[in-house]
């Protein structure tokens, strides 16, 4: 079957990068679940068994994480999300959050990435090795396999300048009693189908609705609109709990920008003054067109621009801390100081 788009032409949008040859010789961190051994190996040697749970049945979770100059961006938020998903899936990682952060640091250091400004990591956790192809964890051997893939990836500035074109897809976001979209699950079939449809439509990303027909998210990034002085985003149900989504909400509220999490329809999207998408890799990137309708004046809007600026300042402050401070935040017990005033 032929396609009107050439390979790699579409949907580079949200994840378009500046190619970097350093990625051809990266070292990948791997914690073997059977032996418990952690190794950092060349990418061509970073292989897994055909009896691995991820390969056999897509049983695992993952995180997309940024690091700047050797500091993991929003480490606590990413690790909290990963461990929540692991607990929901009844998966014992066999190590603490700070220990996992230590493995990430070891991988960054082995690659001499302490001076790199744009590192993007894919952290993959498989339930681990199986004795035979079967879905039950009862045939698993040992602990989960942990893989840390660090790459030097700077976003393509042309994408941020041009903006995104979206198209509404037939693929709907599922409810939590089918496959909870809060899990950052290896099984991304729903999103892949939406991504494929985006390719057929010739747009950068697919805009996805929930089962009631309300606007929810895109296939790889979260979605926001601006109407007047208010920023709107869909309610958290039926979508991946984006770290950048939440940080965007936090930074808006911290600076007096009204954010509403609510149900809204395509009609309200088409009539929005601005729209943008968020993700760990692209941060905030504006949307210029949806289903052939130009959004606002078709340019990056002033509210989107301000939010991106405030978010960049938040990131700078977060990774401006020492590793020790970041580890301490990850290890910190639950803050119960609010009880003092009760």
BELTA-V250765 format. One record per residue. N is the residue number from 1. PHI is phi in radians with two decimals (none if undefined). Layout:
BEGIN
n->N phi->PHI
n->N phi->PHI
END
This chain:
BEGIN
n->1 phi->none
n->2 phi->-1.63
n->3 phi->-2.35
n->4 phi->-1.33
n->5 phi->-1.71
n->6 phi->-1.36
n->7 phi->-0.96
n->8 phi->1.40
n->9 phi->-1.33
n->10 phi->-1.85
n->11 phi->0.97
n->12 phi->-1.18
n->13 phi->-0.34
n->14 phi->-1.24
n->15 phi->-2.15
n->16 phi->-1.20
n->17 phi->-2.20
n->18 phi->-1.55
n->19 phi->-0.99
n->20 phi->-2.40
n->21 phi->-1.16
n->22 phi->-1.02
n->23 phi->-1.23
n->24 phi->-1.30
n->25 phi->-2.17
n->26 phi->-1.26
n->27 phi->-1.81
n->28 phi->-1.97
n->29 phi->-1.47
n->30 phi->-2.42
n->31 phi->-1.79
n->32 phi->-1.25
n->33 phi->-1.34
n->34 phi->-1.48
n->35 phi->-1.54
n->36 phi->1.37
n->37 phi->-1.38
n->38 phi->-1.85
n->39 phi->-2.28
n->40 phi->-2.03
n->41 phi->-2.21
n->42 phi->-1.04
n->43 phi->-1.00
n->44 phi->-1.24
n->45 phi->-1.74
n->46 phi->-1.48
n->47 phi->-2.14
n->48 phi->-2.20
n->49 phi->-1.25
n->50 phi->-1.21
n->51 phi->-1.67
n->52 phi->-1.26
n->53 phi->-1.05
n->54 phi->-1.08
n->55 phi->-1.19
n->56 phi->-1.28
n->57 phi->-2.38
n->58 phi->1.12
n->59 phi->-1.73
n->60 phi->-3.11
n->61 phi->-2.38
n->62 phi->-2.70
n->63 phi->-2.38
n->64 phi->-1.79
n->65 phi->-2.27
n->66 phi->-1.78
n->67 phi->-2.38
n->68 phi->-2.22
n->69 phi->0.89
n->70 phi->1.43
n->71 phi->-1.86
n->72 phi->-1.37
n->73 phi->-1.33
n->74 phi->0.90
n->75 phi->-1.01
n->76 phi->-1.08
n->77 phi->-1.11
n->78 phi->-1.17
n->79 phi->-1.21
n->80 phi->-1.08
n->81 phi->-1.14
n->82 phi->-1.09
n->83 phi->-1.21
n->84 phi->-1.14
n->85 phi->-1.12
n->86 phi->-1.08
n->87 phi->-1.17
n->88 phi->-1.08
n->89 phi->-1.60
n->90 phi->1.01
n->91 phi->-2.08
n->92 phi->-1.56
n->93 phi->-1.31
n->94 phi->1.35
n->95 phi->-2.81
n->96 phi->-1.51
n->97 phi->-1.06
n->98 phi->-1.20
n->99 phi->-1.17
n->100 phi->-1.14
n->101 phi->-1.06
n->102 phi->-1.08
n->103 phi->-1.16
n->104 phi->-1.14
n->105 phi->-1.07
n->106 phi->-1.06
n->107 phi->-1.21
n->108 phi->-1.07
n->109 phi->-1.18
n->110 phi->-1.10
n->111 phi->-1.65
n->112 phi->0.89
n->113 phi->-1.73
n->114 phi->-1.11
n->115 phi->-1.86
n->116 phi->-1.39
n->117 phi->-1.49
n->118 phi->-2.25
n->119 phi->-1.94
n->120 phi->-2.07
n->121 phi->-2.04
n->122 phi->-1.84
n->123 phi->-1.74
n->124 phi->-2.05
n->125 phi->-2.11
n->126 phi->-1.77
n->127 phi->-1.04
n->128 phi->2.00
n->129 phi->-1.30
n->130 phi->-1.96
n->131 phi->-1.40
n->132 phi->-2.78
n->133 phi->-1.17
n->134 phi->-2.83
n->135 phi->-1.30
n->136 phi->-1.17
n->137 phi->-1.10
n->138 phi->-1.14
n->139 phi->-1.74
n->140 phi->-1.38
n->141 phi->-2.02
n->142 phi->1.34
n->143 phi->-1.63
n->144 phi->-1.10
n->145 phi->-1.44
n->146 phi->-2.07
n->147 phi->-2.20
n->148 phi->-2.14
n->149 phi->-1.94
n->150 phi->-1.72
n->151 phi->-2.33
n->152 phi->-1.48
n->153 phi->-2.39
n->154 phi->-1.75
n->155 phi->-1.14
n->156 phi->-1.26
n->157 phi->-1.08
n->158 phi->-1.11
n->159 phi->-1.16
n->160 phi->-1.17
n->161 phi->-1.34
n->162 phi->-1.41
n->163 phi->1.54
n->164 phi->-1.90
n->165 phi->-1.94
n->166 phi->-2.00
n->167 phi->-2.39
n->168 phi->-1.31
n->169 phi->-1.79
n->170 phi->-1.32
n->171 phi->-1.37
n->172 phi->-1.73
n->173 phi->-1.35
n->174 phi->-1.43
n->175 phi->-1.54
n->176 phi->-1.17
n->177 phi->-1.59
n->178 phi->-1.84
n->179 phi->-2.47
n->180 phi->-1.08
n->181 phi->-1.20
n->182 phi->-1.27
n->183 phi->-1.28
n->184 phi->-1.48
n->185 phi->-1.49
n->186 phi->-1.04
n->187 phi->-1.28
n->188 phi->-1.85
n->189 phi->-0.97
n->190 phi->-1.05
n->191 phi->-1.21
n->192 phi->-1.11
n->193 phi->-1.08
n->194 phi->-1.15
n->195 phi->-1.12
n->196 phi->-1.06
n->197 phi->-1.12
n->198 phi->-1.03
n->199 phi->-1.11
n->200 phi->-1.11
n->201 phi->-1.34
n->202 phi->1.31
n->203 phi->-2.06
n->204 phi->-1.42
n->205 phi->-2.58
n->206 phi->-1.67
n->207 phi->-1.57
n->208 phi->-1.93
n->209 phi->-1.78
n->210 phi->-1.51
n->211 phi->-1.23
n->212 phi->-1.69
n->213 phi->1.69
n->214 phi->-1.48
n->215 phi->-1.17
n->216 phi->-2.16
n->217 phi->-2.86
n->218 phi->-1.82
n->219 phi->-1.25
n->220 phi->-2.36
n->221 phi->-2.45
n->222 phi->-1.51
n->223 phi->-2.19
n->224 phi->-2.33
n->225 phi->-2.25
n->226 phi->-2.13
n->227 phi->-2.18
n->228 phi->1.12
n->229 phi->-1.75
n->230 phi->-1.88
n->231 phi->-1.75
n->232 phi->-2.00
n->233 phi->-2.50
n->234 phi->-1.20
n->235 phi->-1.05
n->236 phi->-1.25
n->237 phi->-1.14
n->238 phi->1.15
n->239 phi->-2.59
n->240 phi->-1.12
n->241 phi->-1.41
n->242 phi->-1.09
n->243 phi->-1.14
n->244 phi->-1.17
n->245 phi->-0.99
n->246 phi->-1.18
n->247 phi->-1.13
n->248 phi->-1.15
n->249 phi->-1.06
n->250 phi->-1.06
n->251 phi->-1.23
n->252 phi->-1.13
n->253 phi->-1.14
n->254 phi->-1.17
n->255 phi->-2.01
n->256 phi->1.40
n->257 phi->-1.56
n->258 phi->-1.23
n->259 phi->-2.09
n->260 phi->-2.08
n->261 phi->-1.77
n->262 phi->-2.74
n->263 phi->-1.45
n->264 phi->-2.56
n->265 phi->-1.81
n->266 phi->-1.04
n->267 phi->-0.99
n->268 phi->-1.27
n->269 phi->-1.23
n->270 phi->-1.06
n->271 phi->-1.60
n->272 phi->-1.20
n->273 phi->-1.39
n->274 phi->-2.61
n->275 phi->-2.58
n->276 phi->-2.68
n->277 phi->-2.06
n->278 phi->-2.27
n->279 phi->-2.98
n->280 phi->-1.01
n->281 phi->-1.32
n->282 phi->-1.50
n->283 phi->1.10
n->284 phi->-2.05
n->285 phi->-2.41
n->286 phi->-1.36
n->287 phi->-1.90
n->288 phi->-1.81
n->289 phi->-2.69
n->290 phi->-2.37
n->291 phi->0.92
n->292 phi->1.43
n->293 phi->-1.60
n->294 phi->-1.28
n->295 phi->-1.57
n->296 phi->1.03
n->297 phi->-1.72
n->298 phi->1.37
n->299 phi->-2.12
n->300 phi->-1.19
n->301 phi->-1.40
n->302 phi->-1.15
n->303 phi->-1.22
n->304 phi->-1.04
n->305 phi->-1.07
n->306 phi->-1.16
n->307 phi->-1.08
n->308 phi->-1.07
n->309 phi->-1.14
n->310 phi->-1.14
n->311 phi->-1.15
n->312 phi->-1.05
n->313 phi->-1.18
n->314 phi->-1.11
n->315 phi->-1.07
n->316 phi->-1.02
n->317 phi->-1.19
n->318 phi->-1.15
n->319 phi->-1.49
n->320 phi->-1.37
n->321 phi->-1.40
n->322 phi->-1.34
n->323 phi->-1.06
n->324 phi->-1.08
n->325 phi->-1.18
n->326 phi->-1.19
n->327 phi->-1.09
n->328 phi->-1.06
n->329 phi->-1.13
n->330 phi->-1.12
n->331 phi->-1.47
n->332 phi->-1.06
n->333 phi->-1.22
n->334 phi->-1.02
n->335 phi->-1.40
n->336 phi->-1.91
n->337 phi->-1.11
n->338 phi->-1.11
n->339 phi->-1.28
n->340 phi->-1.11
n->341 phi->-1.64
n->342 phi->-1.73
END
